[in-house]
Each structure stands twice: as structure tokens, then as C-alpha cells.
Amino acid sequence: MFQPNFTRRETLAGIAATAAAPLLARATPAFARPATDAQASALLNSFAGNLLRLYPEQATSLGVDKGARAPLRRLLQDRTPAGQHHIAQVIRADLALASARDADRLARRAMELATLAYKAGATTNLEVIDAARSARDADTAAAQAEDLSRQARLDLLVASGRFP
């Protein structure tokens, strides 16, 4: 017959986790919430603008080469190997930026949940400190991804001769 062999610490952690479960259950749906519609729309518009600058012929075929995008009518995609390399860099940087922003949002939420669990007595302050460190690291990674994305766009403009 199996007899569990729990330490006092494991038993107390299990009891505290069970007591905090209702609090965490109420907080969990926020994890599933996406970024605000305005933030998501701004990010997608930024990526769409980048794609139109990378493939300017598509602006005409989509009928969006009007107003501020009118200069795209006279541009062509850079089909050289170096140009394709720069296009791939921009797309990779944009995808990394989206991923980093999502990780940053989730790390901030994890910190909020760790704080909530600490206030409920389910965890120690070490978990809160670790979650705060993770949130700070994710924020730094998001800032670095944004910088890399801008640098990739600048490199593309320089390589294509559209930036002095």
C-alpha cells in the first residue's frame, strides 16, 4: 500500500495552495485576456506598414497607395540577395517584438498573481521577488526587441538607398 511521505513544509504549502485556489481561480481569466484592442491594432498596423514598405507593389494591388502611402506607387521590392536578407531581418525582428511584448504582458500578470498569492499567505516573498525580476527582465527584452526591430528597418532603408 502506498503511503505518501510529505515533509511539514510540503504539507503546509499544499494547504496554503488549496486555500488560495479560489482567489487564483477568480484571477485566472485575466491571463486569457489579450492586450487592449488599441494596443493590438497599433502593433498590427505597424507590422502591416512594414510589410507594405518591404513589398511596395502590394500597396497598389491592395488599393492602399493613397495619401501618406502614395510614394509606394513608384517603389519596387528589393529582389537582390542582400535586399531579401534585409527583408527577412525586418520580418524576424517584428515577430520577435510581438513575442517579447506578449511575454512582457504575461510576466507582469504573473507578478500580479504572485503578489495576490503572497497576500493570501499561499507563497513567500521570494516568489514575489522572483516574479518581479522576471517581469523586469521581460520588460528589458521587449525594449531590446523594439530596438532591434527599428534597427532592422533602418538597415533596410540604408541598403535600399532610401535613407541618406
C-alpha positions as YAML, in Angstrom:
chain: A
units: angstrom
residues:
- id: 1
  name: MET
  ca: [0.00, 0.00, 0.00]
- id: 2
  name: PHE
  ca: [1.29, 3.47, -0.97]
- id: 3
  name: GLN
  ca: [1.82, 5.89, 1.89]
- id: 4
  name: PRO
  ca: [2.76, 9.43, 0.89]
- id: 5
  name: ASN
  ca: [5.77, 10.79, 2.70]
- id: 6
  name: PHE
  ca: [5.37, 14.56, 2.84]
- id: 7
  name: THR
  ca: [7.51, 16.92, 4.85]
- id: 8
  name: ARG
  ca: [5.91, 19.51, 7.07]
- id: 9
  name: ARG
  ca: [6.88, 22.22, 4.57]
- id: 10
  name: GLU
  ca: [5.27, 20.35, 1.64]
- id: 11
  name: THR
  ca: [2.11, 19.76, 3.68]
- id: 12
  name: LEU
  ca: [1.85, 23.45, 4.63]
- id: 13
  name: ALA
  ca: [2.48, 24.51, 1.02]
- id: 14
  name: GLY
  ca: [-0.27, 22.16, -0.15]
- id: 15
  name: ILE
  ca: [-2.72, 23.51, 2.41]
- id: 16
  name: ALA
  ca: [-1.86, 27.11, 1.52]
- id: 17
  name: ALA
  ca: [-2.21, 26.40, -2.20]
- id: 18
  name: THR
  ca: [-5.60, 24.81, -1.59]
- id: 19
  name: ALA
  ca: [-6.70, 27.83, 0.45]
- id: 20
  name: ALA
  ca: [-5.51, 30.24, -2.27]
- id: 21
  name: ALA
  ca: [-7.14, 28.29, -5.13]
- id: 22
  name: PRO
  ca: [-10.43, 30.23, -5.03]
- id: 23
  name: LEU
  ca: [-8.55, 33.54, -5.16]
- id: 24
  name: LEU
  ca: [-6.42, 32.41, -8.07]
- id: 25
  name: ALA
  ca: [-9.41, 30.92, -9.89]
- id: 26
  name: ARG
  ca: [-11.04, 34.36, -9.93]
- id: 27
  name: ALA
  ca: [-7.83, 35.95, -11.24]
- id: 28
  name: THR
  ca: [-7.06, 33.38, -13.95]
- id: 29
  name: PRO
  ca: [-9.41, 34.67, -16.70]
- id: 30
  name: ALA
  ca: [-7.28, 37.81, -16.94]
- id: 31
  name: PHE
  ca: [-4.47, 35.62, -18.26]
- id: 32
  name: ALA
  ca: [-6.58, 34.82, -21.30]
- id: 33
  name: ARG
  ca: [-7.29, 38.48, -21.97]
- id: 34
  name: PRO
  ca: [-5.37, 39.81, -24.95]
- id: 35
  name: ALA
  ca: [-3.76, 43.21, -24.91]
- id: 36
  name: THR
  ca: [-6.24, 46.02, -25.35]
- id: 37
  name: ASP
  ca: [-7.77, 46.30, -28.79]
- id: 38
  name: ALA
  ca: [-6.00, 49.61, -29.34]
- id: 39
  name: GLN
  ca: [-2.60, 48.11, -28.49]
- id: 40
  name: ALA
  ca: [-3.17, 45.06, -30.66]
- id: 41
  name: SER
  ca: [-4.42, 47.23, -33.53]
- id: 42
  name: ALA
  ca: [-1.41, 49.56, -33.26]
- id: 43
  name: LEU
  ca: [1.01, 46.62, -33.32]
- id: 44
  name: LEU
  ca: [-0.70, 45.03, -36.31]
- id: 45
  name: ASN
  ca: [-0.83, 48.37, -38.15]
- id: 46
  name: SER
  ca: [2.89, 48.77, -37.54]
- id: 47
  name: PHE
  ca: [3.59, 45.31, -38.96]
- id: 48
  name: ALA
  ca: [1.29, 45.96, -41.93]
- id: 49
  name: GLY
  ca: [3.10, 49.23, -42.63]
- id: 50
  name: ASN
  ca: [6.42, 47.43, -42.53]
- id: 51
  name: LEU
  ca: [5.18, 44.76, -44.93]
- id: 52
  name: LEU
  ca: [3.91, 47.41, -47.34]
- id: 53
  name: ARG
  ca: [7.30, 49.13, -47.25]
- id: 54
  name: LEU
  ca: [9.00, 45.78, -47.86]
- id: 55
  name: TYR
  ca: [6.65, 44.85, -50.70]
- id: 56
  name: PRO
  ca: [5.54, 48.22, -52.13]
- id: 57
  name: GLU
  ca: [3.87, 46.65, -55.18]
- id: 58
  name: GLN
  ca: [1.28, 45.17, -52.84]
- id: 59
  name: ALA
  ca: [0.12, 48.65, -51.81]
- id: 60
  name: THR
  ca: [-1.13, 49.25, -55.36]
- id: 61
  name: SER
  ca: [-2.73, 45.84, -55.73]
- id: 62
  name: LEU
  ca: [-4.48, 46.29, -52.35]
- id: 63
  name: GLY
  ca: [-5.57, 49.80, -53.28]
- id: 64
  name: VAL
  ca: [-3.94, 51.45, -50.25]
- id: 65
  name: ASP
  ca: [-1.39, 53.54, -52.17]
- id: 66
  name: LYS
  ca: [-3.20, 56.77, -51.39]
- id: 67
  name: GLY
  ca: [-2.50, 59.64, -49.04]
- id: 68
  name: ALA
  ca: [0.57, 59.03, -46.90]
- id: 69
  name: ARG
  ca: [1.28, 55.77, -48.76]
- id: 70
  name: ALA
  ca: [1.19, 57.37, -52.24]
- id: 71
  name: PRO
  ca: [5.03, 57.31, -52.55]
- id: 72
  name: LEU
  ca: [4.85, 53.50, -52.52]
- id: 73
  name: ARG
  ca: [3.49, 53.65, -56.11]
- id: 74
  name: ARG
  ca: [6.92, 54.42, -57.52]
- id: 75
  name: LEU
  ca: [8.88, 51.87, -55.47]
- id: 76
  name: LEU
  ca: [9.72, 48.25, -56.20]
- id: 77
  name: GLN
  ca: [10.67, 45.43, -53.88]
- id: 78
  name: ASP
  ca: [14.40, 44.87, -53.49]
- id: 79
  name: ARG
  ca: [14.90, 41.44, -55.06]
- id: 80
  name: THR
  ca: [18.68, 41.29, -54.64]
- id: 81
  name: PRO
  ca: [20.08, 38.69, -52.23]
- id: 82
  name: ALA
  ca: [21.13, 41.45, -49.85]
- id: 83
  name: GLY
  ca: [17.66, 43.01, -50.08]
- id: 84
  name: GLN
  ca: [15.99, 39.68, -49.36]
- id: 85
  name: HIS
  ca: [18.30, 39.24, -46.38]
- id: 86
  name: HIS
  ca: [17.28, 42.65, -45.00]
- id: 87
  name: ILE
  ca: [13.59, 41.89, -45.59]
- id: 88
  name: ALA
  ca: [13.98, 38.62, -43.66]
- id: 89
  name: GLN
  ca: [15.68, 40.53, -40.82]
- id: 90
  name: VAL
  ca: [12.81, 43.01, -40.57]
- id: 91
  name: ILE
  ca: [10.19, 40.26, -40.51]
- id: 92
  name: ARG
  ca: [12.14, 38.27, -37.91]
- id: 93
  name: ALA
  ca: [12.57, 41.39, -35.78]
- id: 94
  name: ASP
  ca: [8.84, 42.18, -35.96]
- id: 95
  name: LEU
  ca: [7.93, 38.63, -34.93]
- id: 96
  name: ALA
  ca: [10.43, 38.78, -32.06]
- id: 97
  name: LEU
  ca: [8.91, 42.10, -30.99]
- id: 98
  name: ALA
  ca: [5.40, 40.65, -30.90]
- id: 99
  name: SER
  ca: [6.63, 37.68, -28.90]
- id: 100
  name: ALA
  ca: [8.58, 39.87, -26.46]
- id: 101
  name: ARG
  ca: [5.62, 42.17, -25.86]
- id: 102
  name: ASP
  ca: [3.39, 39.19, -25.16]
- id: 103
  name: ALA
  ca: [5.97, 37.70, -22.78]
- id: 104
  name: ASP
  ca: [6.23, 41.07, -21.03]
- id: 105
  name: ARG
  ca: [2.47, 41.24, -20.55]
- id: 106
  name: LEU
  ca: [2.37, 37.69, -19.19]
- id: 107
  name: ALA
  ca: [5.30, 38.31, -16.84]
- id: 108
  name: ARG
  ca: [3.56, 41.38, -15.42]
- id: 109
  name: ARG
  ca: [0.42, 39.33, -14.88]
- id: 110
  name: ALA
  ca: [2.45, 36.57, -13.20]
- id: 111
  name: MET
  ca: [3.88, 39.20, -10.85]
- id: 112
  name: GLU
  ca: [0.35, 40.38, -10.00]
- id: 113
  name: LEU
  ca: [-0.71, 36.79, -9.29]
- id: 114
  name: ALA
  ca: [2.38, 36.14, -7.16]
- id: 115
  name: THR
  ca: [1.61, 39.27, -5.16]
- id: 116
  name: LEU
  ca: [-2.00, 38.17, -4.76]
- id: 117
  name: ALA
  ca: [-0.89, 34.70, -3.61]
- id: 118
  name: TYR
  ca: [1.58, 36.27, -1.16]
- id: 119
  name: LYS
  ca: [-1.14, 38.48, 0.32]
- id: 120
  name: ALA
  ca: [-3.33, 35.39, 0.68]
- id: 121
  name: GLY
  ca: [-0.49, 33.64, 2.51]
- id: 122
  name: ALA
  ca: [-0.03, 30.97, -0.16]
- id: 123
  name: THR
  ca: [3.56, 31.86, -1.08]
- id: 124
  name: THR
  ca: [6.57, 33.60, 0.34]
- id: 125
  name: ASN
  ca: [8.03, 36.93, -0.61]
- id: 126
  name: LEU
  ca: [10.71, 35.05, -2.58]
- id: 127
  name: GLU
  ca: [8.13, 34.14, -5.23]
- id: 128
  name: VAL
  ca: [7.07, 37.78, -5.45]
- id: 129
  name: ILE
  ca: [10.69, 38.91, -5.80]
- id: 130
  name: ASP
  ca: [11.33, 36.25, -8.45]
- id: 131
  name: ALA
  ca: [8.20, 37.27, -10.37]
- id: 132
  name: ALA
  ca: [9.22, 40.94, -10.17]
- id: 133
  name: ARG
  ca: [12.67, 40.07, -11.51]
- id: 134
  name: SER
  ca: [11.11, 38.06, -14.34]
- id: 135
  name: ALA
  ca: [8.79, 40.97, -15.17]
- id: 136
  name: ARG
  ca: [11.72, 43.38, -15.23]
- id: 137
  name: ASP
  ca: [13.71, 41.02, -17.46]
- id: 138
  name: ALA
  ca: [10.74, 40.63, -19.83]
- id: 139
  name: ASP
  ca: [10.34, 44.42, -19.96]
- id: 140
  name: THR
  ca: [14.03, 44.77, -20.84]
- id: 141
  name: ALA
  ca: [13.72, 42.06, -23.52]
- id: 142
  name: ALA
  ca: [10.72, 43.86, -25.04]
- id: 143
  name: ALA
  ca: [12.68, 47.13, -25.18]
- id: 144
  name: GLN
  ca: [15.62, 45.35, -26.82]
- id: 145
  name: ALA
  ca: [13.30, 43.67, -29.35]
- id: 146
  name: GLU
  ca: [11.79, 47.05, -30.21]
- id: 147
  name: ASP
  ca: [15.27, 48.47, -30.71]
- id: 148
  name: LEU
  ca: [16.27, 45.53, -32.95]
- id: 149
  name: SER
  ca: [13.10, 45.97, -34.98]
- id: 150
  name: ARG
  ca: [13.85, 49.65, -35.55]
- id: 151
  name: GLN
  ca: [17.48, 48.87, -36.37]
- id: 152
  name: ALA
  ca: [16.42, 46.23, -38.93]
- id: 153
  name: ARG
  ca: [14.10, 48.76, -40.62]
- id: 154
  name: LEU
  ca: [16.84, 51.36, -40.67]
- id: 155
  name: ASP
  ca: [19.32, 48.86, -42.15]
- id: 156
  name: LEU
  ca: [16.81, 48.04, -44.88]
- id: 157
  name: LEU
  ca: [16.31, 51.72, -45.72]
- id: 158
  name: VAL
  ca: [20.06, 52.30, -45.86]
- id: 159
  name: ALA
  ca: [20.65, 49.21, -48.00]
- id: 160
  name: SER
  ca: [17.88, 50.16, -50.43]
- id: 161
  name: GLY
  ca: [19.16, 53.74, -50.74]
- id: 162
  name: ARG
  ca: [16.03, 55.29, -49.26]
- id: 163
  name: PHE
  ca: [17.87, 56.74, -46.28]
- id: 164
  name: PRO
  ca: [20.71, 59.24, -46.77]
...
